[in-house]
Amino acid sequence: MGSRIIRPVVITLLVLWAMPGRAADDANHGITVFAAASLTDALQELAEDFTRSTSIPVHTSFAASSALARQIEGGAPADVFFSADVDWMDYLQSRHLIKESTRRDLVGNKLVLIAPAASGVNLKIFPRFPLSATLGGERLATGDPDAVPVGRYARAALTSLGVWPQIENKLVRADNVRAALALVARGEVPLGIVYASDALVDGKVRVVDTFPEDSHPPIIYPIAMTVAARTEAARFIGYLAGPAGDAVFKKYGFIPIH
C-alpha cells in the first residue's frame, strides 16, 4: 500500500524537476532565423545586439528567399522567416507554415544598376535605355528571375522599361543577390542589378543609376514566425521592429516601413 502512495509522488516530483531543465534547454538553444541574403550585414549586427541584451542566441541562415521558403516547406527547423518579397511569404502562408498573426512588413529597398568601382560606364535609366548596347557582347548579373526576388524585380523593371527582350539572353542568373553582387565586384561582368543596400556594403562596386520606383513592384521585406517557432522568436521580431532595428536597417540602406 505504501508503494502505491509513494510512486505517484515520486513521479510528480520528477516531472516538476525536469520542466525547468527543459525550459532552460530551449532558452540556451535560442532561435533560428532564415533570412534573405540581402539582409546579411544588417541582421547579423542586430542578432548580436539582441543576444547581448537578452542572452538569447540567434542563429542565422542567409540565402535566396525562394530557397529558404522551400527549406521551411521541407521541414527545416526555422523559427523566423524574413523574406525579400511578399510572394515567398505568401507561399508559406498558403501552406499554413507561418503564424499569420505575426506577419508584418518590416523594411523596403531600392533597385539599382551597379558596375565595378573602377568602371567608366555612365548610363542613365529611362524607357528603352541602351542597356544591351552598353553590354555589347558581355553579360548582366542579377538573381534568377524565375525564383530569386531581386531577379523578379529586375525582370519587372526591364520589362516595363522596354528592354527585357534584348537583355533576357544576356543574364547571369545568380542563386541570390549577394552572388550577383560578387560577380560585379570581381569584375566578371560589367553590370549587375542588386538592391541599394547591397551596393552600400561593397566598396568594390558603384551605383550607376537607380531604377524608377514605378518600374517594378514595391520592394517589401515581410517577416513572420513559423508555425513551429519558439516563443522567444516574438521578442526578436519585436526588437527588429523597434528603434534599434530602425537605426541599423537605415545604416545599411534599408527603408523602415512599419
C-alpha positions as CSV (number, residue, x, y, z in Angstrom):
1,M,0.0,0.0,0.0
2,G,2.8,2.3,0.9
3,S,4.5,1.8,-2.5
4,R,1.2,2.8,-4.2
5,I,1.2,6.1,-2.4
6,I,4.8,6.9,-2.9
7,R,5.1,6.2,-6.6
8,P,2.7,9.0,-7.8
9,V,4.5,11.5,-5.5
10,V,7.9,10.5,-6.9
11,I,6.7,10.7,-10.5
12,T,5.2,14.2,-9.8
13,L,8.5,15.4,-8.2
14,L,10.4,14.1,-11.2
15,V,8.2,15.9,-13.6
16,L,8.5,19.2,-11.7
17,W,12.2,18.8,-11.6
18,A,12.5,18.1,-15.3
19,M,10.3,21.0,-16.5
20,P,12.7,23.9,-15.6
21,G,15.6,22.0,-17.2
22,R,13.6,21.6,-20.4
23,A,12.8,25.3,-20.5
24,A,16.5,26.2,-19.8
25,D,17.5,23.9,-22.7
26,D,15.1,25.8,-25.0
27,A,16.4,29.2,-23.9
28,N,20.0,28.0,-24.4
29,H,19.2,26.8,-27.9
30,G,17.9,30.2,-28.9
31,I,16.1,30.9,-32.2
32,T,16.9,30.2,-35.8
33,V,16.2,32.9,-38.4
34,F,16.0,32.2,-42.2
35,A,16.6,35.5,-44.0
36,A,17.1,36.8,-47.5
37,A,20.8,37.2,-48.5
38,S,20.5,40.9,-48.8
39,L,19.8,41.2,-45.1
40,T,23.1,39.6,-44.1
41,D,25.0,42.5,-42.7
42,A,22.2,44.3,-41.0
43,L,20.7,41.2,-39.5
44,Q,24.0,39.8,-38.2
45,E,24.6,43.1,-36.3
46,L,21.0,43.1,-35.0
47,A,21.2,39.5,-33.9
48,E,24.4,40.2,-32.0
49,D,22.9,43.2,-30.3
50,F,19.7,41.2,-29.4
51,T,21.8,38.4,-27.9
52,R,23.8,40.8,-25.8
53,S,20.7,42.4,-24.4
54,T,18.6,39.2,-23.8
55,S,21.2,36.4,-23.6
56,I,19.0,34.6,-26.2
57,P,21.3,33.2,-29.0
58,V,20.2,33.9,-32.6
59,H,21.3,31.5,-35.3
60,T,21.0,32.9,-38.9
61,S,20.8,31.3,-42.3
62,F,21.1,33.5,-45.4
63,A,20.1,32.6,-48.9
64,A,17.6,33.4,-51.6
65,S,14.1,33.8,-50.2
66,S,12.9,31.1,-52.6
67,A,15.5,28.6,-51.3
68,L,14.7,29.3,-47.7
69,A,11.0,29.1,-48.2
70,R,11.3,25.7,-49.8
71,Q,13.6,24.5,-47.0
72,I,11.0,25.5,-44.4
73,E,8.4,23.7,-46.5
74,G,10.6,20.7,-46.4
75,G,10.8,20.7,-42.6
76,A,13.9,22.8,-41.9
77,P,13.8,24.0,-38.2
78,A,13.4,27.7,-38.6
79,D,11.7,30.0,-36.0
80,V,11.6,33.1,-38.2
81,F,11.3,33.7,-41.9
82,F,12.4,37.1,-43.2
83,S,11.8,37.3,-47.0
84,A,12.9,39.8,-49.7
85,D,9.4,39.8,-51.2
86,V,5.8,39.1,-50.3
87,D,5.4,36.3,-52.8
88,W,7.6,33.8,-50.9
89,M,5.9,34.7,-47.6
90,D,2.6,34.2,-49.3
91,Y,3.9,30.8,-50.5
92,L,4.4,29.7,-46.9
93,Q,1.3,31.3,-45.6
94,S,-0.8,29.5,-48.2
95,R,0.7,26.2,-46.9
96,H,-0.1,27.2,-43.3
97,L,3.6,27.2,-42.4
98,I,3.8,30.6,-40.8
99,K,1.8,32.2,-37.9
100,E,-0.2,34.6,-39.9
101,S,-0.9,36.9,-36.9
102,T,2.9,37.5,-36.5
103,R,3.4,38.6,-40.2
104,R,4.4,42.2,-40.8
105,D,6.1,44.2,-43.5
106,L,9.3,45.5,-41.9
107,V,11.6,47.3,-44.4
108,G,11.8,48.3,-48.0
109,N,14.6,48.8,-50.5
110,K,15.6,50.2,-53.9
111,L,16.7,48.5,-57.1
112,V,20.0,49.8,-58.6
113,L,22.2,49.2,-61.6
114,I,25.8,48.7,-60.5
115,A,29.3,48.4,-62.1
116,P,32.8,47.7,-60.7
117,A,34.1,50.6,-58.8
118,A,36.8,51.3,-61.4
119,S,34.4,51.1,-64.3
120,G,33.8,54.2,-66.5
121,V,30.3,53.2,-67.5
122,N,27.9,56.1,-67.4
123,L,24.3,55.1,-68.1
124,K,21.0,56.7,-67.1
125,I,17.9,54.6,-66.8
126,F,14.9,55.7,-68.8
127,P,12.4,53.9,-71.2
128,R,14.3,51.9,-73.8
129,F,17.7,53.0,-72.4
130,P,20.7,51.4,-74.3
131,L,21.5,48.7,-71.8
132,S,22.0,46.0,-74.4
133,A,24.3,48.2,-76.5
134,T,26.3,49.2,-73.4
135,L,26.8,45.5,-72.5
136,G,27.9,44.6,-76.1
137,G,28.9,41.0,-76.0
138,E,29.1,40.9,-72.2
139,R,26.5,39.9,-69.6
140,L,24.4,41.3,-66.8
141,A,24.3,39.7,-63.4
142,T,21.2,39.5,-61.2
143,G,19.2,36.9,-59.3
144,D,17.4,34.2,-61.3
145,P,14.2,35.9,-62.4
146,D,12.3,32.6,-62.2
147,A,12.8,32.4,-58.4
148,V,15.0,34.9,-56.7
149,P,13.2,38.1,-55.6
150,V,15.9,40.6,-56.9
151,G,15.7,38.9,-60.3
152,R,11.9,39.1,-60.3
153,Y,12.1,42.8,-59.6
154,A,14.8,43.3,-62.2
155,R,12.7,41.5,-64.9
156,A,9.7,43.6,-64.0
157,A,11.7,46.8,-64.3
158,L,13.4,45.9,-67.5
159,T,10.1,44.8,-69.0
160,S,8.3,48.0,-68.1
161,L,11.2,50.0,-69.5
162,G,11.0,48.1,-72.8
163,V,14.5,46.5,-72.7
164,W,13.8,43.0,-71.4
165,P,13.7,41.2,-74.8
166,Q,17.2,42.5,-75.6
167,I,18.6,41.5,-72.2
168,E,17.0,38.2,-71.4
169,N,19.6,36.1,-73.1
170,K,22.5,38.2,-71.6
171,L,21.7,37.4,-68.0
172,V,23.9,35.6,-65.5
173,R,21.2,34.1,-63.3
174,A,22.7,34.1,-59.8
175,D,21.4,31.9,-56.9
176,N,20.9,35.0,-54.8
177,V,21.6,38.8,-54.8
178,R,24.9,38.5,-53.0
179,A,26.2,36.1,-55.6
180,A,25.2,38.6,-58.3
181,L,27.0,41.4,-56.3
182,A,30.1,39.3,-56.1
183,L,30.3,38.8,-59.9
184,V,30.3,42.5,-60.4
185,A,32.7,43.2,-57.5
186,R,35.2,40.8,-59.1
187,G,34.8,42.3,-62.5
188,E,33.5,39.1,-64.0
189,V,30.6,41.1,-65.5
190,P,30.4,44.8,-66.3
191,L,27.0,45.4,-64.9
192,G,24.6,44.0,-62.4
193,I,21.2,44.7,-60.8
194,V,21.0,44.4,-57.0
195,Y,19.4,46.2,-54.1
196,A,20.7,49.6,-52.9
197,S,21.6,48.1,-49.6
198,D,23.9,45.5,-51.3
199,A,25.8,48.2,-53.2
200,L,26.3,50.2,-50.0
201,V,28.2,47.4,-48.2
202,D,30.7,46.6,-51.0
203,G,33.3,49.2,-51.8
204,K,34.3,47.3,-55.0
205,V,31.1,48.4,-56.8
206,R,29.4,51.7,-57.5
207,V,25.8,52.6,-58.3
208,V,25.4,53.6,-62.0
209,D,21.8,54.6,-61.6
210,T,18.6,53.8,-59.6
211,F,15.6,52.2,-61.2
212,P,12.4,54.3,-61.0
213,E,10.2,53.0,-58.2
214,D,7.2,52.8,-60.6
215,S,9.1,50.4,-62.9
216,H,8.7,47.4,-60.6
217,P,6.5,46.2,-57.7
218,P,7.4,47.8,-54.3
219,I,10.3,46.1,-52.7
220,I,8.9,44.9,-49.4
221,Y,10.5,42.6,-46.8
222,P,7.9,40.8,-44.7
223,I,8.8,38.8,-41.6
224,A,6.9,36.2,-39.6
225,M,7.2,33.4,-37.1
226,T,6.9,29.8,-38.4
227,V,4.3,27.5,-37.0
228,A,7.0,25.6,-35.1
229,A,8.6,28.8,-33.7
230,R,9.9,29.1,-30.2
231,T,8.2,31.8,-28.1
232,E,11.5,33.8,-28.0
233,A,11.1,34.5,-31.7
234,A,8.3,37.0,-31.0
235,R,10.8,39.1,-28.9
236,F,13.3,39.1,-31.7
237,I,10.7,40.3,-34.3
238,G,9.7,43.0,-31.8
239,Y,13.3,44.1,-31.4
240,L,13.8,44.4,-35.2
241,A,10.6,46.5,-35.4
242,G,11.7,48.8,-32.7
243,P,14.0,51.9,-32.6
244,A,17.2,49.8,-32.5
245,G,16.1,47.8,-35.6
246,D,15.2,51.0,-37.5
247,A,18.6,52.6,-36.8
248,V,20.6,49.6,-38.0
249,F,18.4,49.0,-41.1
250,K,18.8,52.6,-42.1
251,K,22.5,52.3,-41.6
252,Y,22.7,49.5,-44.1
253,G,20.5,51.2,-46.7
254,F,17.1,49.7,-45.9
255,I,13.9,51.8,-45.5
256,P,11.8,51.0,-42.4
257,I,8.1,50.9,-43.5
258,H,6.2,49.9,-40.4
